[in-house]
Amino acid sequence: MAEGKSLQALQQALGRLPGVGSKSAARMAFHMLQHDRAGGLQRAQALQQAVERICHCQLCNTLSEQAICATCQDGQRDRSKLCVVETPADQAAMERTQAYRGLYFVLMGKLSPLDGIGPQEIGLQRLFERVAPRQGPEQEPGSAERPVVQEVILATNFTAEGEATAHVIAQGLKSRGVQVTRLARGVPVGSELEYVDLGTIAHALLDRR
C-alpha cells in the first residue's frame, strides 16, 4: 500500500537523526500523523528552508545564511585569536561562556581514520591557510580582511579522536609562527573532589597554575 510506504519512509527519515532509534522514530511518526499534522508540515517547511538557505561561512566554515557569518563580520572580535572547534554546537557552547571574543574555525568533524575521515575531510588545509594565508598581489600583508592570527586555541573535544585532531593541528602549525594553546582540563566548578574521576584529577594536577 502507498500509505504503508509513506509511513515507512517517514520513520526511516526520523530514524536517521542522532540518538533516535527505530522505536522512537515510530513514536514520533505516529504522533505527528495522529495529533500534529500542522506541526509536521511546519517542520517540513522549516527543514526545507534550512537546507536550501544555510551554507558554510567562507572564512570559519560554520553554518550561516550568509557567505560570511555574523561572527566573522563582527568588527569587535579579537582577530588575533582563532579558536578551533569540532562542530557549530561546540562553537555555540564557547559563545555562551561569554569569556571568548576571538574568531573561530569549525572543522565539522574530527580525525577518524577507521571511518575514513582524514585531514582533507575536516578541512585542515583551509585552517592552515586561514592562520597563515598566502599573500597575493591583490592582498596587502596584514590587510583588515585577513589579519595575521597570533594565537590558535585548540578546543576539540577530549576524546581519543579529538586529542589526535588537536595534535595533528598543533604539528601542522608548528612552523607557522603562531602560538598554539589547548583548552585546560580540570575539576568542574562546584564539584567535590571525592566524586571526580581520577583521570580528571590527574590532568587538573598536571595543568595546575
Sequence and secondary structure as in RCSB ss.txt:
>XXXX:A:sequence
MAEGKSLQALQQALGRLPGVGSKSAARMAFHMLQHDRAGGLQRAQALQQAVERICHCQLCNTLSEQAICATCQDG
QRDRSKLCVVETPADQAAMERTQAYRGLYFVLMGKLSPLDGIGPQEIGLQRLFERVAPRQGPEQEPGSAERPVVQ
EVILATNFTAEGEATAHVIAQGLKSRGVQVTRLARGVPVGSELEYVDLGTIAHALLDRR
>XXXX:A:secstr
 HHHHHHHHHHHHHHTSTT  HHHHHHHHHHHHHH HHHHHHHHHHHHHHHHH EE TTT  EESSSS HHHH T
TSEEEEEEEESSHHHHHHHHHHT   EEEEE SS  BGGGTB TTTTTHHHHHHHHS    TTS TT SSS    
EEEE   SSHHHHHHHHHHHHHHTTTT EEEE      TT  GGGS HHHHHHHHHT  
